[in-house]
Amino acid sequence: MPTQEHESEKIARQRSQLLQWYALNRRDLPWRRTPDPYAIWVSEIMLQQTRVAAVVERYKAFLERFPTLTALAQAPEEDVLALWSGLGYYRRARMLHKAARFVADYQQGILPTTSDALLLLPGIGTYTAAAIASIAHNEPVAVVDGNVERVLCRLSGWDAGSRKGGGAAVRRQVEIFANRLVHPDHPGDFNQAMMELGATVCLPRSPLCAQCPIAADCLTKGEHKTAPRPRMVSREVAYALAVRSPHRHRPGHREVLLEQRPAHLTVMPGLWELPALHDSAVPPSELRMTVRHAIMQVNYYVRIRTVGVDDVESLAVYGGERSWTPLHEAHAMPLTGLTRKVLARAQLLPPLALAGMTRTGGEDF
């Protein structure tokens, strides 16, 4: 049975190995070039359930438009959602904006420096609070996201993570282990090393164990047992793409019909989208394109129908406020990710409007 001294030596070795590996293998990401707590906060919120590749350009654009917490707090919510469009999970943007306003109004625009104090802000949970406090303020508290949990479960030989059938008991074990393992002097770099290891080496499927700096201590050495993934449900839907040129003397000035989702909806309220059609079946002669779109466990097979101005009322479901929007203004609106993709594919938005639009955690494929 290993002694306490032996365990302490092993943990010290693992800390050193992880930090050395991270120094040599860390990806050069924009949020790793700044000690600004606000910028780190924005990156952590954007990265929740969203791929790094989809975040990079959006993060740069967001900070260019809202370079400080005060600038974000003073902005209209619609402007914030417009820059978030395509990242999905729009509640994150609303809570980020709400928290920024709270800090501006009641804390002189300065984010708290400890994880406990950060937890009191709207939309900041244990993971985000620990990430900001450890990276920006060197607080020795562990960050546990899905990647870190997977690394620690495999390292310890635990079959299922808390999200994969292990439940609260495993979650508590993981948190205890993570806080014992975190480097007391370099918690920010250590936490990022753990997240980087899970994101690039200790992958959910086919982990690259030969490249792992702590493989010698791993009790799993490969994939660990997890509960089966939930089955995806498929649905077919259709939307109207209606475009008009209202000014005869300005043929290049075109407008697209958009509809704003009602505020009472729980999914993407307030965002603008194409009007939905009553019938998901579209005549081949009027089919503009097909798009596959995923939200949570649902795969949507979307048909886009070219609809004339006079046919909109009879073919489309009236689901909210409608507006004929000039195409040169549409790209700056808070559009759903699906709508932005459709308009870009139809060459109705400028190419830059699709910057960074790769697959995200809950939006389009």
N, C-alpha and C positions, 0 to 999 in steps of 0.2 A: 504494500500500500504506500503510495507516495507521501512523503512527509511534507509539512507546511513549507519547509525550507526549499525542498525540491520544486514544489508548485510555484513558489516565488521566483526561483531561478528560471523556470520555464516561461512564466509570464514576462519576465524581464527580457528574455531572449526573443520571444514573439514580438514584443513591442519594438525592439531594435530591428528585427528582420523586416517588419512591416514598414517602418519609417524609411529604412534604406531602400526597400523596393519602391516605395512611393516616390522618393526623391528621383529615382531613375526612370520611372514608368508613368508618372502622372501626366494626364492629358492637359494640354494648354487651353484652358477654358477661361472665358472673360471674367467670370466671377471669382476666379482664383487669383486674379491680379490686383485685387483691392481689399483693404481692411475695413472698408465702409460697412457698418452694420446694416444700413438701409439697403445697399446693393446686394449684400448677402441674403437679406430677408427676401427681396424680390426674387432672387434666383431660386431659393429654396421653395417658395410658393409655386413658381413656374414649373419646377422639376417634379412636383408631386404627380405621380402617375403619367408622366409625359417624358418621352425620349429626349436625351440630350441634344441630338441633332435637330429636333424640332424647336428647341428652346433658344439656341445660341443667337440667331438673328433677331428673334422676337425680344429677347432680353436686351440686346443692344439698342433696338428701336425704342423700347419702353423707357430705358434710362436716358436716352437722348431727348425724349419728349418730357419725361418726369425725372430730372436729374437728382432731385432731393425729395425727402419725405414731405416737406412743405409744398412743393410743386404738385405732388400727387394729391395731397389733401385738398388743395384749392381747385383741382380739376373737376369738371362735371363727370358724373359716372358714365355717361354715354361715351366720352372720349376715352376713358379707361377701358371700357368694354370693346371699343373699336380696335385698340391696339392689342387686345387679348384675343381677338377673333381668330379662330383656327387652332388655339391651344386646348380648347375644350374645358369642361368643368368650370363654368363661368362663375360659380359661387366663390371660387378662390379669388377672382378679381374683385368681386363685390366686397368680400371680407377684408382683403388687403386695403382697399380704398377706405372702408369703414374704420379700420384700425389706424390708418394714417391720419384720418380726421380726428380720431380720439386723441392720438399722441400730440397732434398740432394744437388742439384745443385745451388739453388738460396737462400736458407734460412738456410744454415749451418746444415741441417739435423734436424732442430727443428720445430715442428708443431706450427702454430700460436695458441695463447691462447684465442682469442675472437671468437665468432660465426661469426661476420662480416668478419674477416680476413680469417677464415676457408672457408667461402663461395667462396672465390676466387680460391680455389684449384679445379682441375679437379675431377669431380665425387662426390663432396660434396655438398649436397643440404641443405635446411633449417633444416630439421629434424636431419641429421647427425651432422651438425655444432652445433646445440643446444645441442645435446646429449654429444658431446665431451666437449664443453665449460662448461656445467653445471656440469657434473660428474667429470671431471678432474680439472677444474679451478673454480668451484663454481660460475659461472656467472648466475645471476637470469633470465634465459630465459627458456621459456616452450618448452618441446618436445611434438610434436603432431604426433603420428603415427596412424594407423587404430584403434588400441586398445584404445588409449587415446580419439580419436574422438568419438568412440562409447560410452565411459563412459560419456563424457561431453554432448553428445546429449541426452542420457537418463536422466542424472541428470537435464538437462534444459527442458526436454519435447519436444525436437525437433524431428520430425518424421524421416527425412532422413539425413544421413550424406552427405558430399560433394561428396563422391564416389558413393553414392546410390541414386542419383537424386536431391540432394539439391544444387549442383553446387557451384560456387565461393562465393555466398552470405553466405551460411551456413559455408563454409570453413573460411571465414573472421570472422564470429561470434564465431566459435570454437576457433580460434587463439586469439581473444580478451579475451574470457573467460579464456582460458588456461593461458595466461600471467597475468591475474588478480589473478588467483588462485595459481600460483606457489609460493612456500615458498621462501621468499627473502633471508633467512639465510641458508637454506638447500635445494637448488634447485636440486642438483644431486640426493639425496635420494628421494625427492618428485617426480621428474620426473620418477624415477625407480618404485616408489610406484604406480603411475598412470598406467604405462605400465604393471606392475605386476597384478594390479587389473583387467585390461582389458583382460589379457592373461589367468588368472586363475579363476576369479569370474564373471566378467561382460561379459560373453561369448556371441558370436553372436546368438547362439540358446540355449534356456533353461538356462538363467543366474542364478547364485546361489545367489539370492538376500538376503537370510537369513544370508549369510556369509559376506555381504558387510558392511564395516565400516561406509559408508555414506548413507545407504539405507533410513534413516529417512528423508533426504533432497531430495531424488530422486523423480522427478515428473512423472516418467514412471513406475518404479517398475516391470520390465519385459522386454520382447522384444519390440523394437520400430518398426514402420513401415519403410520398406525399399523397394526399387524397386526390381522387380524380378531378380533373378540371370540370367546372360546370359546362353543360352542353349549351352551345349557342342556338338561339332561336332565330328563324328566318322570317322576314316579313317583306311584302312587296308594297311599295308606295309610289306615288307619282306627283310631280309638281309642274306648274305652268311657268313657262318662260315667255313672257309677253313684253315686247319691246316696241316702242313707237317713236316716230319723229314728229314732234308737235309743231315745229316751225318749218314751213316749206322753204323759206329763204335761208335756212341753216340746216341743210341735210345731214351734216355730221353731228348735230346736237340730238342725241337719242336718249330716251328715258326707259327704265325698266320698272316693272310693277313689283313692288315689295310689300310685305305684310309684317307688321310688328307683333311678336308673340305677346299675348296678354300678361299683365303683371301677376295674375294669380296662379299661373302655371309654375310647377316645381322644377321643370327642366327648361333652362335657357330663357327665362322671362325677360321681356324687353328687347330681345335681339330681333333683327330683321331677317326675313327669309322669303323665298318664293312662295306664292300661294299654292296650297295643296289642292289636288284634284279629287273630285268625287270618285272617279274610277281609276284604279291603278293600271288597267289595260289601256294601252296607247296604240292607235292605228300606226302601222309601219311608216306611212307617208308623213306622219306628223311627229315621229320620234326624233328628238334632237340628239340625245345621248343617253347612256345608262351609266350609273355610278353605284359602286358598292360602298356602304357607309355603316360604321359600327358604333353603337353606343352601349356600353356595359356588355351584357350578354346577348344582345340582339344584333343580328346582321340584317341591314336594310338593303334591299335591292331596289334602287331608285330609278325610275324612268322620268326623263325630262321631256315634256311635250311643248312644241311650239304652238302657242295659242294667240289668235288674233285679238285685237283690242275689243272687238264687239262680242267675242265669245267667252270672255273671262267670267262674267257674272253667271252664265249657265254651267260652265265646266268646273269652276273652282269653288271650294268650300270657303265660306267667309269666316275666318278665324281671328280677326283682329283688325286694327287700323291699317288701311292700305294707302300707299303713296307712290305716285309716279316720280321716280327719282332719277335725276340726270346721271348718266353713267360716270361722268368725271367726278361726281361726288360720292358715288356708291362705295368706292374702295375705302373711304375714311369713316364709313358707318359701322356700327357694331353688328356685323353680319354673322350668321351661323357659319361654322366651318364648311358645311355642305354647300351653302349658297355661294360662299366665296370661291370654292373650288369649281362649281358649275359655271359661274360667270367668267372665271379665268379660262376654263377649258373652251368656253364659247367665244373667247377672245373679246369679251366685253369689259374686262378689267385690264389695267396695265400689268405687264409681267412682274413688276416689283411688288404688286399686291399679293403675290403668292410666295414671297420670300420666306424660306424656312418652313413651308407647308409640306413636311413629310409626315409620315404616319405618327399620330399622337395617341395618348392614352385615353381614348374615348371619343375621338372625333373621326375623321375620314381615313379611308385607305387610299 
